[in-house]
Structures are given as C-alpha cells and as structure tokens.
Amino acid sequence: MTLKDKLVAQKIYLFLAALFITSLVVSNLIFKKFFYWHPFDVEIFGAKLFEISVGILPYPITFLITDLISEIYGKKRANQVVVAGIFASIFSLLIIVVADSAPAIETSPVKDDLFSTVFGSSAIAVFASMTAYLFAQFIDIQIYHFWKRLTKGKHLWLRNNFSTWFSQFIDTLSIVTLLCSFDILPWSSFKGLLISGFLFKVLVAALDTPLLYLGVYIFRKRFNLKINEEIELI
C-alpha cells in the first residue's frame, strides 16, 4: 500500500472513531427519555415490547463501527477506539458534574431543578453504563476476532452477528441491573426492559449486517485488500 493510501485510510479511521465517540457520549446523555416502538402489540412481564430508552438508539452504531474497524484495521485499532470512547465519556461526565453544581441565574431559561432532573443523576448512570459498555465492547472485539481466525476471514455475517448478540446481552443485562440497583429504574420493569432492549439490539444487529458488508466491500475495493487482510496504519 502506498503512503498516500495509508494517509487516506488514517483519515477514514479518524472519522470512524469520531462517529463512535459521538454515538457513545450522546447515548449516555439522552438515556433518561424512554419511548415505545410498537411494530407488535406484545407485552413481556407486564411491559410493552420495545419500551426502551432513546439512549439505546446510537448503541448499535458503535458496535457496527467497531466491527468494521476490527475487520479492516485490526483488533488493536478497535480496542483503541473503545478506550478513547471511555475517556470521552468520563470527560463529558466531569463537565456535567461541574455544570450541575453551578447555580442558575433567575433569568436562565433552564433552572437548576430541570437541569438536575435531566442530567443530575447522570454521574451514577453514566459510570454504570460506561463500566458495562467497556466490558461488552471488549467482549465483542474478542469474539469477533475469534470467529475471524476460525473462519480465516470468511463468513462475515457469522462473526458480526454472534459477537454483537452476545456482547449486547451482557451490555443490556449489566446496564439494566445497575440502573435498577441505583433506583433510577424500578425493579418491576427489569425483565421487560432487559428482554426488550436485547431483542431490539439483536434486530438492529441483523439489519446492519448488509451495511457492514457494504463497508467492507468499499474498503477492500478502494485499498485492494484481500480477504482477511488488514490495513496497517502509520
């Protein structure tokens, strides 16, 4: 690969990392709003199917990006992006803590109580979410590369879905458990939210498989990569 191609690959990697970090930080900021997506009128353990937090919406994007980076740039680069995302989440958490402690003036459009309601308990929730997410993402990357080695770079759909399904279950279980433990969510909603969240992520993971195939195809065509070949950045 020429130096010019490596520089182009480096820029693309930075953009993918930026998308990953943005999706992760935003998901931690908006998680308190819940919505009901109802393609099916089904109840599970007293809760409507797909009664989930809006914070779950950017999460599948992060797993798609790490799978794409794993496939094209390798395991080391995928882990680096995850670590950078955790650093960005901690930094955003510190900003929220400082902003929440600053008293609002009388003419402020957003008062202290409203700001605290939206962001005030984010410290616990974001820390819980980051811990669970960090664990889930590293599991996803490990499983992805296990299947990649086993299949010698073939059957992309297999490692994409198997790694995401398992890691997403760990992620959903950990987050819902922690949020219920800190009384941010009621325990009565635990089973319903766990199953709804996991099924939603499984559905999205299946739907994003064609996008991963498209991304891998574009990379291989642009950089003339063989199956199982990875780009070594500068």
Helices and strands as residue ranges (DSSP letters): H 3-29, E 34-36, E 43-44, E 47-48, E 51-53, G 54-56, H 59-72, H 75-101, H 112-115, I 116-120, H 122-150, H 156-181, G 187-189, H 190-207, H 209-223
